């Protein structure tokens, strides 16, 4: 994409297959709605891991190209904010989701100040993995939460990951798996590439795409019942 790419979002939030429909109108009205501004199955699964079922998914299409002299951490923050803004604009046009909580996130993988792409081509993935082989890199994930009252809060989480030195056989095998496709830095730590990691300092869930502790804290701070599904009193 180039800098002129238009930022858009689906007009109507998409209900994910895993989201359970409410059984009664009373239950719907009593429960705050929540929208995940992402189509990522990994972010959805992470929310479900802590008992949070978003009512809808609202993917946001934004230009993810880094700006000149923009640091990886600044890029992650800016993109998370942009995704939230686009999703919020779309949600306001839908009466059902106008007063919903919104969550957005963006993950950036970097070696020094060099931002690695979300690999879509084999050569991109190969270049990323060769660069990561035998060295440490950083993963920055920014998460934003917007409350129904219009209060926006965010957190940036940094993790350090070190890969083993990859052999030609390991590199070829991973590239052949296709698991790298669409992943920041050309790998998915929750998959086969988990076997490459010899050290991780920081949040594992942030490296996957959504820092769970920080997400729960932001939601709870804005009054969302994060432990409702746990059977605990809120």
Backbone bond lengths (Angstrom), bond angles and torsions (degrees), N, CA, C in turn:
res aa  C-N    CA-C-N  psi(-1)  N-CA   C-N-CA  omega(-1)  CA-C   N-CA-C  phi
1 X - - - 1.451 - - 1.522 110.22 -
2 X 1.342 116.65 157.68 1.440 119.65 174.04 1.510 110.26 -114.15
3 X 1.314 115.41 178.00 1.462 119.48 -173.12 1.516 112.21 -64.17
4 X 1.348 117.19 -17.36 1.456 119.35 -177.77 1.520 113.05 -89.50
5 X 1.326 117.21 1.88 1.452 120.74 -178.52 1.524 110.82 -59.01
6 X 1.325 116.44 131.53 1.457 120.99 -179.25 1.512 110.52 -78.32
7 X 1.317 116.46 137.21 1.449 121.73 177.84 1.521 108.13 -89.79
8 X 1.313 116.35 125.02 1.453 120.57 -177.29 1.509 110.60 -137.76
9 X 1.313 115.31 163.34 1.458 121.02 174.83 1.515 107.88 -142.32
10 X 1.319 116.19 156.90 1.438 120.95 176.10 1.524 108.98 -60.39
11 X 1.331 116.85 134.97 1.459 120.18 -177.87 1.520 111.83 -60.61
12 X 1.336 116.09 -42.63 1.461 120.40 -178.12 1.516 109.42 -113.19
13 X 1.340 119.26 127.51 1.461 120.99 178.82 1.520 111.39 -54.71
14 X 1.321 115.99 141.29 1.455 122.42 -178.47 1.512 109.38 -93.94
15 X 1.306 117.80 122.52 1.462 120.68 179.44 1.517 108.88 -76.31
16 X 1.343 119.72 120.31 1.455 121.67 179.63 1.518 110.90 -70.07
17 X 1.333 116.13 151.69 1.464 120.61 -179.54 1.510 112.28 -57.54
18 X 1.366 115.67 -33.31 1.460 118.89 -175.09 1.522 112.98 -79.55
19 X 1.338 117.42 -11.89 1.457 119.16 -178.34 1.522 109.26 -77.69
20 X 1.336 116.94 126.10 1.452 122.14 -177.42 1.520 110.45 -85.90
21 X 1.332 116.87 135.19 1.454 121.12 177.89 1.517 110.13 -71.78
22 X 1.325 116.92 144.57 1.464 120.92 177.79 1.517 109.29 -71.25
23 X 1.315 115.49 144.47 1.464 119.60 -174.84 1.514 113.09 -82.57
24 X 1.323 117.14 -23.81 1.462 119.97 -179.33 1.505 110.50 -140.32
25 X 1.350 115.28 156.12 1.461 119.22 178.81 1.520 110.98 -64.28
26 X 1.331 116.38 -32.93 1.463 120.09 179.69 1.516 111.10 -62.88
27 X 1.347 115.87 -41.06 1.459 119.62 179.91 1.512 110.64 -64.04
28 X 1.352 116.39 -38.70 1.450 119.94 -179.85 1.525 111.31 -63.02
29 X 1.363 115.35 -46.91 1.451 119.37 -176.14 1.518 112.63 -67.94
30 X 1.346 117.36 -25.87 1.456 120.72 -176.72 1.521 112.44 -85.42
31 X 1.318 117.68 -13.58 1.448 121.45 -173.86 1.524 111.01 -108.83
32 X 1.329 118.34 125.67 1.467 119.73 176.93 1.528 109.68 -62.35
33 X 1.301 116.23 138.13 1.459 120.07 178.33 1.519 109.75 -84.56
34 X 1.325 115.59 151.51 1.456 121.29 -179.04 1.513 109.29 -137.47
35 X 1.317 116.25 134.53 1.462 122.67 178.82 1.529 109.23 -117.74
36 X 1.305 115.83 132.17 1.462 122.22 173.10 1.523 107.27 -96.76
37 X 1.334 116.79 116.71 1.464 121.44 -177.49 1.523 109.79 -82.92
38 X 1.313 115.28 63.34 1.458 121.08 -176.91 1.519 109.72 -165.32
39 X 1.330 115.70 150.43 1.466 120.80 172.76 1.522 110.48 -103.19
40 X 1.341 117.02 6.33 1.455 121.67 -175.27 1.533 111.71 -69.92
41 X 1.325 117.88 119.43 1.463 119.21 176.36 1.518 112.21 -65.15
42 X 1.325 117.12 -23.63 1.463 120.70 179.61 1.528 110.47 -71.50
43 X 1.323 116.91 -43.05 1.469 119.29 178.80 1.527 110.83 -67.60
44 X 1.316 116.70 -38.02 1.463 119.82 176.43 1.525 110.44 -61.81
45 X 1.329 116.62 -45.36 1.467 120.53 -179.17 1.520 111.55 -63.78
46 X 1.322 117.49 -35.86 1.458 120.39 178.90 1.523 110.98 -66.17
47 X 1.334 117.07 -42.72 1.460 119.26 176.34 1.525 110.91 -61.57
48 X 1.324 116.23 -43.45 1.458 119.95 179.33 1.522 111.51 -63.85
49 X 1.323 116.65 -30.09 1.466 121.09 178.75 1.526 111.72 -59.44
50 X 1.345 116.22 -34.10 1.470 119.65 179.90 1.524 111.50 -101.26
51 X 1.318 116.33 19.34 1.454 120.62 172.52 1.514 115.95 81.46
52 X 1.326 117.55 17.29 1.461 121.05 179.42 1.517 109.65 -107.25
53 X 1.329 115.92 119.49 1.463 121.67 178.61 1.530 108.62 -107.71
54 X 1.336 117.51 108.67 1.458 118.20 177.27 1.530 110.25 -64.74
55 X 1.305 115.54 147.89 1.457 120.23 179.08 1.518 111.67 -78.31
56 X 1.317 116.58 -21.48 1.458 120.45 179.31 1.516 110.20 -161.40
57 X 1.325 114.92 159.49 1.458 122.45 172.71 1.520 107.26 -109.97
58 X 1.305 115.88 134.68 1.458 120.15 -179.94 1.521 109.02 -132.24
59 X 1.341 116.63 84.22 1.471 120.14 -178.69 1.521 111.39 -61.93
60 X 1.322 115.90 143.04 1.465 121.95 178.71 1.523 108.82 -120.09
61 X 1.309 116.43 125.46 1.458 122.06 179.99 1.521 108.67 -95.36
62 X 1.318 117.15 107.24 1.468 120.92 -179.81 1.522 109.21 -126.32
63 X 1.310 115.56 155.70 1.456 121.60 175.74 1.530 108.27 -73.16
64 X 1.328 117.24 117.94 1.462 121.18 -175.52 1.524 113.04 -98.00
65 X 1.308 117.29 12.00 1.465 120.56 -179.55 1.529 110.34 -68.42
66 X 1.335 117.21 131.24 1.468 119.07 176.60 1.522 110.84 -65.35
67 X 1.324 115.84 145.88 1.452 120.41 174.77 1.521 109.91 -84.07
68 X 1.312 115.72 162.55 1.458 120.26 -179.78 1.527 110.50 -58.90
69 X 1.314 116.62 129.34 1.466 124.78 178.45 1.520 113.54 66.77
70 X 1.333 118.37 11.24 1.464 121.06 179.48 1.526 110.14 -78.65
71 X 1.316 116.94 129.48 1.462 120.39 -179.62 1.522 109.94 -76.69
72 X 1.340 118.39 159.22 1.472 121.02 178.29 1.525 112.84 -56.95
73 X 1.337 117.94 -40.23 1.467 119.98 -179.43 1.525 110.87 -68.53
74 X 1.323 117.17 -38.29 1.469 120.23 177.51 1.521 110.87 -66.14
75 X 1.323 116.59 -37.55 1.467 121.43 177.91 1.520 111.10 -62.41
76 X 1.325 116.76 -46.24 1.469 120.36 179.87 1.521 111.06 -60.09
77 X 1.321 116.45 -43.99 1.470 120.58 179.00 1.532 111.05 -62.51
78 X 1.314 115.87 -47.66 1.464 119.54 -176.44 1.522 111.81 -62.78
79 X 1.325 116.64 -42.10 1.458 119.37 -177.89 1.527 111.66 -69.78
80 X 1.321 117.08 -38.01 1.467 119.52 177.24 1.521 110.46 -62.75
81 X 1.331 116.68 -41.72 1.466 120.84 177.90 1.521 111.10 -65.27
82 X 1.334 116.48 -41.93 1.466 120.25 -179.05 1.528 110.84 -63.57
83 X 1.327 116.76 -42.05 1.460 120.45 178.71 1.528 110.87 -62.97
84 X 1.323 115.91 -40.16 1.464 120.17 179.06 1.527 110.51 -64.17
85 X 1.314 116.77 -43.26 1.459 120.91 -178.18 1.529 111.40 -63.56
86 X 1.324 116.21 -44.50 1.467 120.14 -179.58 1.523 110.54 -64.84
87 X 1.320 116.36 -43.50 1.468 120.38 179.45 1.525 111.09 -64.66
88 X 1.323 116.18 -39.62 1.468 120.17 -179.94 1.531 110.95 -64.02
89 X 1.324 116.45 -41.62 1.463 119.85 178.49 1.525 111.11 -60.19
90 X 1.325 116.61 -40.65 1.459 120.25 179.65 1.526 111.33 -71.56
91 X 1.331 116.89 -40.08 1.466 120.75 -177.93 1.527 111.48 -64.58
92 X 1.340 116.38 -34.00 1.466 119.64 -179.01 1.524 112.29 -65.82
93 X 1.331 116.64 -18.99 1.462 119.85 179.26 1.527 112.11 -88.76
94 X 1.325 116.19 3.70 1.459 121.03 179.70 1.527 108.27 -122.10
95 X 1.322 116.92 115.81 1.467 120.67 -176.27 1.523 112.71 -56.96
96 X 1.323 116.68 -34.14 1.460 120.71 -176.46 1.524 111.92 -67.25
97 X 1.329 117.42 -30.90 1.464 120.81 -172.68 1.530 113.53 -116.42
98 X 1.328 116.26 9.58 1.468 119.49 -176.99 1.520 112.38 -61.10
99 X 1.325 117.34 -34.16 1.464 121.55 -177.83 1.531 112.91 -107.68
100 X 1.313 116.79 26.90 1.462 120.68 -178.63 1.530 111.22 -85.19
101 X 1.323 115.66 157.79 1.464 121.73 167.28 1.535 107.04 -74.80
102 X 1.316 116.00 144.99 1.465 120.66 176.87 1.523 110.03 -124.05
103 X 1.327 114.90 140.72 1.464 121.29 175.15 1.525 108.37 -125.52
104 X 1.330 116.47 133.41 1.463 121.01 172.54 1.523 108.35 -133.51
105 X 1.317 115.72 159.28 1.471 119.71 179.12 1.520 109.46 -156.51
106 X 1.316 115.16 156.45 1.466 120.47 173.01 1.523 108.68 -146.08
107 X 1.319 114.73 142.37 1.466 120.98 -178.30 1.524 110.03 -120.90
108 X 1.322 115.63 131.57 1.456 122.37 -179.63 1.533 108.56 -124.39
109 X 1.316 116.10 130.02 1.469 122.35 176.21 1.522 107.68 -105.09
110 X 1.327 116.92 131.29 1.456 119.92 -175.22 1.514 112.30 -141.43
111 X 1.305 114.73 147.09 1.465 122.69 169.36 1.520 105.51 -114.23
112 X 1.327 116.29 107.74 1.454 119.59 -170.42 1.512 108.48 65.62
113 X 1.327 117.03 -127.89 1.463 121.19 176.31 1.533 112.06 -96.37
114 X 1.302 116.33 2.05 1.464 119.97 -179.16 1.522 110.12 -82.79
115 X 1.319 116.45 119.31 1.465 122.11 178.61 1.523 109.22 -86.02
116 X 1.325 116.24 126.34 1.462 120.24 177.89 1.529 109.36 -87.19
117 X 1.324 117.17 145.33 1.463 120.33 -175.62 1.521 112.60 -76.79
118 X 1.333 114.98 165.89 1.462 120.82 166.18 1.526 105.17 -82.92
119 X 1.302 115.04 100.13 1.464 120.84 -168.09 1.528 112.26 -61.59
120 X 1.308 115.41 128.19 1.459 121.83 175.69 1.521 111.40 -117.70
121 X 1.345 116.43 -17.76 1.459 121.36 179.97 1.524 109.62 -117.52
122 X 1.304 115.45 153.57 1.458 121.01 -179.19 1.519 111.60 -58.91
123 X 1.328 117.14 -42.04 1.462 119.55 -178.61 1.524 111.84 -66.72
124 X 1.340 117.41 -33.26 1.462 120.72 176.14 1.517 110.58 -64.57
125 X 1.324 116.15 -46.80 1.459 120.53 -179.55 1.526 110.78 -62.78
126 X 1.331 116.64 -43.17 1.460 120.57 -179.79 1.523 111.34 -61.54
127 X 1.329 116.62 -42.22 1.466 120.51 179.08 1.530 111.01 -63.55
128 X 1.335 116.39 -42.47 1.470 120.23 178.68 1.521 110.98 -60.86
129 X 1.314 116.94 -49.26 1.462 121.04 -175.76 1.521 111.95 -65.77
130 X 1.318 117.55 -37.29 1.469 120.08 176.65 1.519 110.53 -65.26
131 X 1.323 116.22 -35.89 1.463 120.48 178.88 1.524 111.22 -70.06
132 X 1.333 117.33 -36.53 1.463 121.98 -178.04 1.527 112.73 -80.65
133 X 1.304 117.06 -21.25 1.463 121.53 -175.46 1.523 112.47 -57.57
134 X 1.336 115.31 123.45 1.458 120.96 174.78 1.513 115.67 72.78
135 X 1.333 118.42 13.53 1.459 119.06 -177.50 1.527 111.04 -141.38
136 X 1.315 114.54 170.57 1.463 120.81 179.67 1.524 110.28 -93.33
137 X 1.315 115.34 144.24 1.456 120.53 172.67 1.525 108.54 -136.40
138 X 1.307 116.42 171.90 1.463 121.44 -178.78 1.520 110.51 -119.69
139 X 1.327 114.10 144.99 1.460 121.10 177.60 1.526 107.55 -121.65
140 X 1.318 115.86 123.36 1.459 122.03 179.51 1.523 109.04 -111.46
141 X 1.312 116.60 124.41 1.456 120.63 175.59 1.515 109.14 -124.63
142 X 1.326 115.26 122.57 1.458 121.46 175.98 1.522 108.30 -103.34
143 X 1.329 116.24 136.97 1.468 121.22 176.95 1.524 107.72 -126.19
144 X 1.339 115.47 135.80 1.463 121.81 178.34 1.521 109.65 -122.11
145 X 1.316 115.76 142.42 1.466 122.21 175.84 1.519 108.71 -127.68
146 X 1.323 115.72 132.54 1.458 121.81 175.42 1.524 108.32 -117.40
147 X 1.330 116.93 124.71 1.459 121.37 -178.54 1.525 110.28 -87.63
148 X 1.342 118.07 162.85 1.472 120.58 176.58 1.525 113.01 -59.03
149 X 1.329 116.69 -22.33 1.468 120.73 179.10 1.532 112.43 -82.71
150 X 1.340 115.84 -2.26 1.457 119.69 178.15 1.507 114.58 90.25
151 X 1.324 117.86 8.30 1.463 121.03 179.48 1.531 108.80 -85.31
152 X 1.329 116.22 126.07 1.460 121.54 -179.51 1.522 109.64 -110.87
153 X 1.338 115.03 130.62 1.458 121.26 178.08 1.521 108.77 -132.24
154 X 1.328 116.30 156.05 1.464 119.23 -178.36 1.518 111.29 -150.48
155 X 1.322 114.16 161.28 1.461 121.91 174.85 1.526 108.35 -140.71
156 X 1.311 115.53 146.03 1.465 121.15 173.39 1.515 107.47 -116.46
157 X 1.315 116.39 126.82 1.459 121.94 -177.84 1.527 108.97 -116.49
158 X 1.326 115.66 130.66 1.461 121.52 -179.66 1.528 109.65 -114.07
159 X 1.312 116.10 131.72 1.463 121.64 175.91 1.526 108.89 -125.84
160 X 1.320 115.33 148.36 1.462 120.73 176.80 1.525 108.90 -112.63
161 X 1.311 115.37 129.45 1.467 121.37 -176.00 1.524 108.89 -126.78
162 X 1.334 116.17 133.52 1.461 120.23 175.46 1.522 109.43 -117.27
163 X 1.319 115.59 129.82 1.466 122.14 176.62 1.525 110.69 -94.64
164 X 1.309 115.98 150.39 1.452 121.07 168.10 1.519 108.39 -68.47
165 X 1.307 117.35 165.79 1.457 120.08 174.40 1.527 107.63 -74.85
166 X 1.289 115.49 121.90 1.461 120.27 -174.88 1.525 111.21 -85.05
167 X 1.316 115.58 132.33 1.459 120.55 175.01 1.530 108.80 -79.62
168 X 1.315 115.96 164.36 1.466 120.13 177.87 1.520 110.44 -59.53
169 X 1.322 116.49 -36.94 1.460 120.65 -179.93 1.524 111.14 -66.31
170 X 1.325 116.78 -42.39 1.467 120.25 178.75 1.518 111.09 -65.93
171 X 1.322 115.67 -41.69 1.454 120.10 -179.74 1.529 110.44 -63.52
172 X 1.300 116.83 -48.32 1.459 120.81 -179.31 1.524 111.51 -63.89
173 X 1.328 115.73 -38.23 1.460 119.91 179.77 1.515 111.92 -64.91
174 X 1.332 115.68 -43.02 1.462 118.50 -179.12 1.519 110.97 -69.25
175 X 1.315 116.65 -41.39 1.462 119.47 178.14 1.529 110.44 -61.56
176 X 1.325 115.91 -36.67 1.460 120.10 179.30 1.515 113.32 -68.50
177 X 1.329 116.97 -22.35 1.468 120.29 -178.35 1.527 112.28 -72.32
178 X 1.327 116.19 -25.36 1.455 120.20 -177.75 1.523 114.09 75.44
179 X 1.321 117.38 1.87 1.460 121.50 -177.28 1.527 112.45 -66.02
180 X 1.305 116.88 -21.11 1.456 123.19 -176.64 1.524 113.08 -73.11
181 X 1.309 116.80 -18.38 1.461 120.32 -170.65 1.533 112.13 -61.88
182 X 1.339 115.57 125.20 1.459 121.21 178.41 1.512 114.62 77.92
183 X 1.340 117.64 6.10 1.463 120.98 -177.74 1.523 110.49 -98.24
184 X 1.321 116.54 136.55 1.460 121.01 175.99 1.521 109.68 -61.34
185 X 1.315 116.47 128.38 1.457 120.42 -178.27 1.508 113.73 78.92
186 X 1.332 118.03 -0.62 1.461 121.30 176.89 1.512 115.10 77.88
187 X 1.337 117.99 22.48 1.468 118.90 177.79 1.516 111.09 -153.69
188 X 1.326 115.35 160.74 1.468 122.20 176.55 1.522 107.25 -123.79
189 X 1.325 116.84 113.03 1.464 120.34 -175.42 1.522 111.79 -66.54
190 X 1.343 117.15 -25.40 1.463 120.50 -179.03 1.524 112.21 -80.82
191 X 1.333 116.44 -1.82 1.457 120.43 -178.88 1.516 112.26 -114.19
192 X 1.324 115.51 -141.67 1.463 121.33 -177.37 1.530 112.47 -59.08
193 X 1.328 116.77 -35.10 1.464 120.62 -177.16 1.517 112.67 -67.72
194 X 1.327 117.97 -10.48 1.458 119.79 174.22 1.520 111.37 -59.07
195 X 1.326 116.25 -24.92 1.460 120.89 178.60 1.510 113.54 -75.98
196 X 1.333 117.39 -7.31 1.463 121.33 177.93 1.530 112.17 -91.87
197 X 1.323 116.68 -15.93 1.470 121.11 -171.50 1.523 110.89 -83.60
198 X 1.321 116.67 119.81 1.460 119.90 177.64 1.525 111.77 -103.00
199 X 1.360 115.74 -13.73 1.462 118.43 177.19 1.523 109.47 -156.66
200 X 1.327 114.89 135.36 1.461 121.14 175.31 1.524 108.38 -135.01
201 X 1.306 116.26 122.42 1.457 121.76 176.83 1.528 107.13 -116.21
202 X 1.314 116.76 111.81 1.454 120.15 -178.26 1.512 112.10 125.61
203 X 1.315 115.71 -159.66 1.460 122.69 -173.85 1.523 112.47 -85.25
204 X 1.335 115.59 119.93 1.465 120.86 177.06 1.521 110.23 -64.24
205 X 1.343 117.14 -41.99 1.460 119.83 -178.08 1.533 111.27 -67.03
206 X 1.319 117.31 -29.66 1.464 120.31 177.39 1.519 110.46 -66.75
207 X 1.327 116.91 -37.71 1.462 120.37 178.37 1.531 109.88 -65.62
208 X 1.321 116.95 -35.14 1.465 120.58 177.09 1.520 110.41 -68.90
209 X 1.342 117.05 -35.89 1.455 118.02 177.39 1.509 117.16 148.45
210 X 1.363 118.00 -6.28 1.461 119.45 179.35 1.524 109.16 -155.24
211 X 1.332 118.73 112.40 1.472 120.92 179.96 1.524 110.00 -71.96
212 X 1.327 117.07 111.77 1.458 120.50 -170.58 1.528 113.32 -69.38
213 X 1.304 117.74 -43.01 1.468 119.86 -179.47 1.524 110.35 -59.42
214 X 1.322 116.11 -48.45 1.459 120.73 -177.47 1.532 111.12 -67.25
215 X 1.317 116.75 -37.55 1.467 120.26 179.27 1.524 110.48 -64.64
216 X 1.331 116.42 -45.66 1.467 120.22 177.84 1.521 111.26 -61.50
217 X 1.321 116.94 -41.98 1.460 120.91 -178.66 1.527 111.40 -63.64
218 X 1.340 116.23 -42.47 1.461 119.75 179.88 1.522 111.10 -65.03
219 X 1.335 116.75 -45.22 1.460 120.61 -179.67 1.526 111.26 -64.27
220 X 1.325 115.50 -45.73 1.459 119.99 -179.17 1.527 110.96 -62.84
221 X 1.325 115.94 -38.35 1.456 120.14 179.88 1.517 112.83 -64.96
222 X 1.331 115.90 -23.37 1.462 120.02 178.82 1.529 112.46 -100.78
223 X 1.345 116.41 9.63 1.456 119.90 172.80 1.514 116.59 92.49
224 X 1.338 117.42 6.97 1.467 118.63 178.19 1.532 109.32 -77.66
225 X 1.345 118.18 134.56 1.480 120.99 -177.32 1.536 111.72 -76.69
226 X 1.322 116.33 81.06 1.463 120.72 -172.30 1.527 113.35 -67.22
227 X 1.319 117.66 -23.60 1.466 119.46 -177.40 1.527 112.48 -106.83
228 X 1.308 116.48 18.68 1.454 120.27 -178.26 1.535 111.81 -56.76
229 X 1.314 116.36 -43.34 1.461 120.49 -176.83 1.529 112.43 -75.75
230 X 1.336 117.74 -9.00 1.454 121.10 -179.85 1.522 111.98 -80.88
231 X 1.317 116.61 -14.36 1.457 119.81 -176.21 1.512 112.49 87.16
232 X 1.349 116.31 9.05 1.467 120.23 -179.53 1.511 109.72 -93.55
233 X 1.300 116.70 151.23 1.461 121.69 177.29 1.526 108.71 -70.91
234 X 1.304 115.87 135.67 1.474 120.28 179.41 1.528 110.15 -93.33
